[in-house]
Amino acid sequence: MRPVKKTSDINVTQTVTLPAPHALIDEIPKSEAQADFISQSRQEIHRIIFGNDKRLLLVVGPCSIHDIDAGIEYGKRLAALSERVSDRICLVMRVYFEKPRTSLGWKGLIMDPDLDGTANIDQGLRVARNFLRDIIDLGVPTATELLDPITPQYIADLVSWAAIGARTTESQTHRQMASGLSMPVGFKNGMDGTCQVAINAIKAASGVQTFLGINHDGQASAVTTAGNQNCHVVLRGGSSGPNFDTDSVAQTVADLQNAGLKEAIMIDCSHGNSSKQPEKQPEVLDAIVAQVEAGNDAIIGAMIESNLNRGSQKFPAPKEDLQYGVSITDGCIDWKATETSILKAYDRLAARFANT
C-alpha cells in the first residue's frame, strides 16, 4: 500500500513541551501579601476608570523589558516617586514582555529571554513571573500588553492592568481572551487612528464568550467566560495623525455615549500621538492634563514610554555591547524627563482635589 502523503506540520521544525500553567505557578507562586496587593491595585484602577476616584492613572515605564537589573532599578525609582504623588496620581509600571512585530524583530523577553534568537520560552516564562513578583514587592502595580492568548495562563495573576494593542484590538481571538481576564483592560484604537474598532472590542469583551484555549493543566479546552466589565478605550493616534486633542477626545466621548459605554479614555503619549518622536511625550502629557484641568472627567489616564536613559539602541546586537537602561524597541524619554513631567502634572492637578 502506498503511504499516505504528509499534509500537516510540513513547515514545523521543532516542538518543545512547556510546563503546564499550574506547574509554573506552583514553582513560582505569589505570596498572600502579593495577592492582596494585586487585588487592591486592581480595585483602585477600577475606581479611577468607573468610580469616583479622581486620581489620574499613569501607566509608565520601558517600551519593553529586556534587562532585568535595569528594570528593577526603574521600578525602585517609580516606587519612590509614587510615594510622592499617590494622592493625585496612581502610577502603574509598564512591564511589557511581548512585542508585536510588523514584519520581523525581537518578540520580547518571554519569547527570547537570552536576546540571541534561541527562543527559550520555557525560561522566558520563568523570568517574567519572577520579575513581576519583584516589582510587586516594591509596592508598584504592573501593566502589560497581552499578545499571545496562552500567555495569560502563566502570568496574568500577577498583572493589575492589561492592554490589547492597536494591531490586535480588531482580533476576535484577543477580544475573547480579554473577556476572561481578571484585571481592567485598555483597548487601543486601530492603526489608522479610528476608535470604532476599540468600541466594538469592548462590547465583545464584555459579553459571554466561548473559545478554544488551554486550562491550568495545559490541556486544550473550550473556555467559557462571564465577560469583562472593566474595559476602556486607549487613544494612541495612528496613520491619520494624533488623537489626543480636545476635538478627538470629544468625538471619542460621543462615540462611547452612542455605544452605551462608560466615557472612560486613557491617552497614550507615545506612538502616533507623539508622531513617533519620544521626546514629545511630555508635551502630550501637558495637553492631556490641561484638558483634565478644564474639567474633562472622561480622561482617566495616560501612558508614557520611559526608561532610565533616553532614546533607543539598535538590536540585534551582542548583549555586552548594549547600553544600560536604553530601550531595544521603541524610543523612550529618560528618568529625569519622566520625573519632571509627572511632578508637573501632580502640581497642576492640585485644584482638582481642592474640595475633596
Order of alpha helices (4+ residues) and beta strands (2+ residues): alpha-alpha-beta-alpha-beta-alpha-beta-alpha-beta-alpha-beta-alpha-beta-beta-beta-alpha-beta-alpha-beta-alpha
